[in-house]
């Protein structure tokens, strides 16, 4: 999964989102070890301190566990992962709905667009 950063938000918050996506999509499944900070930073082309900040935040949130001698791993707590995944989904949906409202779409128009797109994706 390529690292993709936008200039509108801090890099460390984007790192968190992208690592979360890697966890949610099983690139890093529950219980798996993460690469060392320096390796991840090099792969993402960011400062190791920035990567460290992102991983520390994820550890505070409970998605990542640090082991003294063996580095970091993804939590094995499936409920924690599901909770974080749902939180990310709600944030994405909220952002989408706010933009649609600014564009002048009402509830029914938004639902119609979504229904049309999901039908297209089935093809």
C-alpha positions in Angstrom: 0.0 0.0 0.0 1.7 3.2 -1.1 2.0 6.1 1.4 0.0 9.1 0.2 0.1 12.4 2.0 -1.9 15.6 1.5 -0.7 19.0 2.5 -3.9 20.0 4.3 -3.2 18.1 7.6 -0.3 17.1 9.8 1.7 14.1 8.5 1.5 12.2 11.7 -2.3 12.2 11.7 -2.2 10.9 8.1 0.3 8.2 9.1 -2.1 7.1 11.8 -4.9 6.9 9.3 -2.9 5.0 6.8 -1.5 2.5 9.4 -5.0 2.0 10.7 -6.1 1.2 7.1 -3.3 -1.3 6.9 -4.6 -2.9 10.1 -8.2 -2.9 9.0 -7.3 -4.4 5.6 -5.2 -7.2 7.2 -1.9 -6.0 5.7 -1.0 -6.0 9.4 -3.4 -8.6 10.9 -4.1 -8.8 14.7 -1.1 -9.9 16.6 1.3 -9.3 13.8 4.6 -7.5 14.4 5.2 -4.1 12.9 8.4 -3.2 11.1 10.9 -1.1 13.1 10.2 2.6 13.3 13.1 3.5 11.1 12.1 1.0 8.4 8.5 2.3 8.4 9.7 5.9 8.3 12.0 5.2 5.4 9.3 3.4 3.5 6.9 6.4 4.1 9.7 8.9 3.4 9.1 10.7 6.7 11.2 11.6 9.7 11.5 8.7 12.2 10.4 11.1 14.9 7.2 11.7 13.0 6.6 8.0 12.6 7.4 7.5 16.3 4.8 10.1 17.2 2.1 8.4 15.1 2.9 4.9 16.5 2.9 6.3 20.1 -0.5 7.8 19.6 -1.8 4.5 18.2 -0.4 2.8 21.3 -2.3 5.2 23.5 -5.4 4.4 21.6 -4.8 0.7 22.1 -4.4 -0.4 18.5 -0.7 -1.1 18.9 1.1 -2.9 21.7 4.8 -2.4 22.5 6.9 -5.3 23.8 10.1 -4.4 25.5 12.3 -6.8 23.6 10.4 -7.5 20.4 9.2 -4.2 19.2 5.6 -3.3 18.4 2.7 -5.4 17.3 -1.0 -4.9 16.4 -3.4 -5.6 19.2 -5.1 -9.0 19.3 -8.2 -7.4 20.7 -10.7 -7.8 17.9 -13.2 -5.5 19.7 -10.6 -2.7 19.9 -9.9 -3.0 16.2 -13.6 -3.1 15.3 -14.3 0.0 17.5 -11.4 1.9 15.7 -12.7 0.8 12.3 -16.2 2.0 13.1 -14.8 5.3 14.4 -12.9 5.8 11.1 -16.0 4.9 9.1 -18.1 7.4 11.0 -15.5 10.1 10.5 -15.4 9.4 6.7 -19.2 9.4 6.5 -19.6 12.6 8.5 -17.0 14.4 6.3 -18.8 13.1 3.1 -22.2 14.2 4.4 -21.0 17.7 5.4 -19.5 18.2 1.9 -22.7 17.0 0.2 -24.7 19.4 2.4 -22.4 22.2 1.4 -23.0 21.3 -2.3 -26.7 21.6 -1.7 -27.8 18.0 -1.8 -30.7 16.9 0.4 -30.9 13.6 2.2 -32.9 11.9 -0.5 -30.5 13.0 -3.3 -27.5 11.8 -1.3 -29.1 8.4 -0.8 -30.0 8.2 -4.5 -26.4 8.9 -5.5 -25.1 6.3 -3.0 -27.6 3.7 -4.2 -26.6 4.4 -7.8 -22.9 4.0 -7.0 -23.3 0.8 -5.1 -25.3 -0.6 -8.0 -22.5 0.4 -10.4 -19.9 -1.3 -8.1 -21.8 -4.6 -8.3 -21.2 -4.8 -12.0 
